[in-house]
Amino acid sequence: MHLRAGLHLAYCTNVHRGETWAETFAALERHTLPVRERVAPGRSYAIGLRLGQRAAAELAAPATLAAFKAWLARHDCYVFTINGFPYGSFHGTRVKEQVYAPDWSTPERLAYTLQLFELLAQLLPPGVAGSVSTVPASFKPWIVAEPARLEKIFGHLTACGRAIAALAARTGHDLHLGLEPEPCCHLETTEETVRFFAAWRASDPAVDREGLLRFVGVNYDCCHLAVEFESAREALDRLAAAGLRLSKLHLSSALRVRPDAAGRAALAAFAEPTYLHQVVVGPAGGGEVRRRFVDLPDALATAASAPDDEWRVHFHVPLHAAPGAPFSDTRDHLEAALDWLAAHPGACGHLEMETYTWEVLPAALRVPIEDQLAGEYAWTLAALQGRGLA
C-alpha cells in the first residue's frame, strides 16, 4: 500500500506455494485478496510478487500478462517489487544452499533477472519506482572453492545494470536491483557488502562512468543483518556513506536464544529439512561475532559454548508475536532500522514484510496464514505510524 509520497509497503508472496504462474496466481486469489480485504479495504493495495523462473517465463506470454494487468486493475492492486531471489522451487522440497543457484556468475541468473525487470516495467503504475531483490552474489563456499566466479559476477552485474538503465530510460520508471546480504554468503555483512561494491567498481570503470550504482544496490533484510550482530543504525549509515542505493528494506525478524540445555532442546523444533537456518554466535546483548554455522543442525551438534553466548538463528519468525520462552527475537533491529528510515526520509521507498517460513514454523507458532499476515500488517503499520512513516 502507498503509505506516503514514494513509500510503499507489501508482504512478500514467497510465503505461498507457487512455482508455475497458474499456482502463483491461484495463491493471489486464495490468500492475497482476502488479506487485502482485512487490512486495506477500499484502498489501492500493493503486492510484493515472488516469481520463480518458470512462473516469470509463463507470465511473459502477452495474453497472460494482459490478463494479469486487467486483474490488478479490477481489484485496485499494483505491483511495485518482485522477489527474484529463489530461481526455482521454494516450498515443499529441500532448498537449503540451492536457493543461491544459479548465482550471479551464471548467464541464467542474469537472463532471469532481466525478464523480471521487463515484467515489472509493464506492471508498474505511472510514477511508481520498481525494485527486484536478488541473491547476495553467491554462496560463500562456492566462491572460496572457485574464486574465478567473482570476475563473472562483476561482468554480469555490469550487464544487468546497463540493461536496467536502458529499460528505465525507455519506460520512464525508476528501476533498481537489490543484492541481499545473508549469513554465510559472499555478501554476508555490510562491511563485506561495501568491499564487494568497491571491488566491482575497481574492476570496471564503466560502473562509475555510466552511473550503474543508481540501478544496482542493496536489499537490506533486517533478519539477516540482526543475525550478524550488526547495529541497524551503523549498518545503514555504512551503506549510505559508501554511496550504495538502499533498494528495499525487508521487514523481518530472527530467533535469539541462549544455547543452554533448555535453549538447545527448544531449537530442535526449528531444525527442518527445507531451508538453511544459519547460526551466528556472539555475546548476549550484542558484540563481536564469535562463530558461524552454516545450518542449525551443525550448531546443535556442538557442545562447547561460552557462558555468555547468544545464538542468533536465520529463521524468519512472525513480526507481530514473540516466539515465547526460551526464545526472544530481533525486532529491536527492525525497529532501529525504521528509526533510521524516519531520520533519513527518502533513503528507501520500498518496504516488504518477508516471513516466508510459515509452512515450517513449529505448530505452536503457526496460525492460519491470513491471520498471520493480518497480524504482521497491524504490527508494522503501528510501528510505521509511530515514526511518522504512515
N, C-alpha and C positions, 0 to 999 in steps of 0.2 A: 504494500500500500504506500501511497505517496504521503509522507509524514510532514514535510515542509519543502521549501524550494530546494530541489536537487537531491533530497534524501528519500530513499525508498527502502522498504522492509518487506521480506518474504520469508517463508520457510522453504527449505530445500526439499524437493520431491524425491531425493535419493532415499528418503525414509521408506518409500513404497517400492514394491517389486515392479520391474518393468524393463525388459531387455529389447523387446520389439516396440515399434511405435504403437501398435494396437494395444499392447499391455500398458504402455506408458499413458496413453490417452484414457484407457479404462480406469486407471488409478486416479487421474484428474477428475473424472466424473464421479467416481465412487467415494473419494476421500476429500479432494481439494475443494470441490463445490460445497459440500456440507460444512467444512471448516470455515469457508468464506461466509456462509450464512450465519455462523455463530460469532465471528469476530469482526466482520466488516459488512453487515447488511446495508444495502443501498448505497455503497460507495465503491469506486473503482478498486479492483483487487489485484495485487501483484503476485506473480508466480515465479518462484525460483526453480527453473526447469532443469532436471537431470536428463541428459540424453547420452546414452552409450553410442558406440559407433554404428551399430546396426539400426537403432531407432533413428539416429540422425540421417542415415542414408535413406531410410524409408520416408521420413518426413520431408526430405528434399524433393520428392516427386511433386510436380506442380499442383496436381489436383488435391493431393493430401495436404500440402501446405496451405492451399487456398481454403480448404475445409476447416483447418485448424484456426486460421485467421478469422474466419466467419464465426467459429465457436467462441473465440476470445471476445469478439465484438458483441455477440449475442448475450454473453454473460458479464460484460463490462469488466473483463480481466485483461491483464497485459503481462508480458514477459520482459524483464529488464536484465536478467542474469541467467547464465547457464552453467551448471556444474559439468565441466569437461574433464574431471579427474579420472574416474573409472572408465576405461575404454570399453571393457567387456562386461561380463556377468558381475553383479554386485551383491546379490542376495541368494541364499539357499544353496551355496556351494562354497568350497574353500577358495577364499580370495587371498588372504594373507599378503605376502610381498608381491604377488602378481598384479595387485592393484596399480603398481607403478609401471607396468608393462602394457604396451610398448612405451619406453621412456623417450626423452627428447633427443636421444641420439639416433632415433629411427625416423624415416620418412613417413611411416604410418601415423605417428603422433602428430607430426606437422599437418598432414593432409586432413586428419580427423578434426583438429582444432580449427583449421581454416574453414572446414564445412560448417562447424558450429557458428563461426562468425558470419558466414553467408546467411545462415538461417536467422540468426539473431538480428542482423541488419534489416531483414524483411519483416520481423515481428515487432520491432521496437515502435512505440508511439512517437510521433514527432517531438523533438526536443528532449527526449529521454536518452541518457547515456546507456551503453550496453557493456557488460563485463562477462568474461568467461574465466573460470578458475581451472587450474591445471596442476599436474604433479610437480613436485619440487626438484625438477631436472631429472633425477634418477634415484634409485635406492643406493645408499652409501656403499654397501659391499660390492655392488656391480661396478662402481667407479674405481674402487680400490683394486678389484681384480682386473679391470680393463681401463686404465687411465686414458687411452685414446678416445674413449667415448666423449670426453669433455669437449674436444675440438668439434666433434659432430654436433653436440648440443648447442654450442655457440653459433655454429653455422645455421642450424635450423631455427634458432630464436631470431637471428637476424632476418632470415627469410620470412618468418612469421610476422615480425614487427613491420617489415616493409609491406607485406600483404594487408595487414590491418590498417596501416596508414593509407594505402591506396583505396581500400574499401570505405574508410571514414571520409576521405575526400570525395568519393563518388556518391555517397549516400547522405552526407551531411551530419552523420551521427558521431558522437564521441565514443570510440570503441577502445577497450583495453583488456589485456590478458593479465591474470594474476597467478604467479607461481606461488604455491602454498607450502611454506616450510613445515616439516613434520619430523618427529623424532626418528632417528636412525636413517634419515635420508640425506642426499647430498646437500640440500638446503635444510638444515636442522634448527639452528639458532639464528637470531637476527644478525649476529656478528658474521656467521658463515654466509648469510644471505647478502650482506653488504660486500663481503670479499668476492662472492660469485659475480655480482653485477660489475664490480670493479674489474675483475678478470675478463669478463665479456667485453667490456668497453675497451680494455687494453688490447684484446685480441683482434678488434676490428674497428678502425676509426669511424666507419660508417654509423656505428651506434650513436655517437655524439653528433656527427655531421648531419645525419638525417633525423635526429630527434626521436630515436626509437624508444627512449625511456618514457615518452608520453604514452606509448601503446603497449609496453610490456613492463609490468610492475609486480606488486606483491599482494597476494590474498592472505590476510592476517587471520589465522584461526586461533581464537582465544584459548581453546582447549590445548592445542599443540604447544603454544608458547608458555602456557602455565605449567605444563608437564616438564618443560625445560627449566623451570625455576626462574624464568625471566620476570622482571618488573615490567608491567604493561607500559607505564609512562616512559621508562628508559628505553624499552624496545621500540616503541613507536617514535620516540624522539630520534633514535639512531637511524631508523629507516628514512625519516624526513630529512635529517641532516645530510644523508647520503644522496639526496635528490631522487629517491625512489617513489614512484607513484603507489599510493595505497588504493589498490583496485577495489577491494571489498573487505569487509570485516565479517568473519564467521563468528556468530554469537553462539558459543559452545562452552561446555564445562566438563572437567575431568574428575576422576576419582582421586582422593587423597586418603592415605591410611598409614598408620604406624605398623611396621612389619613384625609385630609380636604374635604370639600364638593365636589370639583372637582375630587379629587382622588377616593373617595368612589363611586361617580357616574360612573366614568370610569371603576372601578373594577367590576361593575355589569356584564359587558360583559364577564368576565373571570370566573364567578361563574356558573359552569356547572355540570351536574349530573354524569359524568363518573369517574373522578379521585379525590382523596384527593388533596386539594391545601392548605397545612398548611401555617399559617401566623405567623411570628415571629416579635415581636415589639422591637425596640431598638432606641437609639438616632440617628438622622440623621448623616451620616458620619461614623458610627460605634461606638461600645462600648458594655456595658453590656446588655444582653437581659432583657427586662422588662416583657414580657408576651408572651405566645404562645396560638394559637388557632388551633384546630385540622383541621378545614376546613374554607375556605374563607367565606361562609355564616355566620358562627359563629362570625367571626371578624366584618363583615358588620353589624351585629345585635347590636353591642355595640356602644354607643355614646361617651363614655369617651375616651379622648386621651390627651397626653401632647403636649404642643406647638412644641416641637422638635422631636416628634415621627416620625419614619420611619417604614413602613411596608415592610417586605420582604416576598414575596409570592412564595411558591413552585409551580410555573407554568413555565415549561421549555419554553423559548422563543428562536426564531432563533438567531444563533450566528452572522450572517452577517448583521442584520438590527436592528437598535434601535426601540423599541416599540412606540416611539413618546410620546409627552406630553399628560398627566401629568406624564408619567412613565419615569423611567430610568431602567437600568438593572445591572447585576452583572458581566459583562465581565471583570471588573477590577480584580475580584477574580480569574477568569480563567487565565488572563494574568499573574498575580502574581504566579499562580501555574506553568505556563510554564517557568517563570523566575527561579523558584526554580528548576525545572527539568533541565534547562540548566546549573545551578550551581552544580547539583548533577548527572552527567552523569552516566547512568546505574542504577539509582534508580528505574526506571519503564520503561518497554519496550512496554506497550500496551496503546494506546490512542484510545478513541472511542467517536465520536460525538453522542449525545443522546438527540434529540429533538423529543420525541415520541408524543407530543401534537398536531401534525399538524391537525388532524381531529377536534379538539375542539378549535383551535385558533379562535378569533374573525375574522370576514370576512375581515376586513381591513388589517390583518396581514397574511392572508392565500393566498399563491400563489401556482401555480401547484407544486406538490411535488418534481418533478425532478429539478425545478428551485430553490426551497428552498435548496435541498441537494447540488446542484452545487454551490450555493452561500455560503453555510456553508463550503464546501471544500475550496473555494477560500480564504475565510477569515482565516480559520485555517491554510492552507498551508503558507499564507503570515506571519501569526503570528509565525509559526514554523521556517520558513526560516530566519526571522528577528532575531531569537535567535540561529541560527546555528544548529537547530534540524531537518532540512530537506534540 
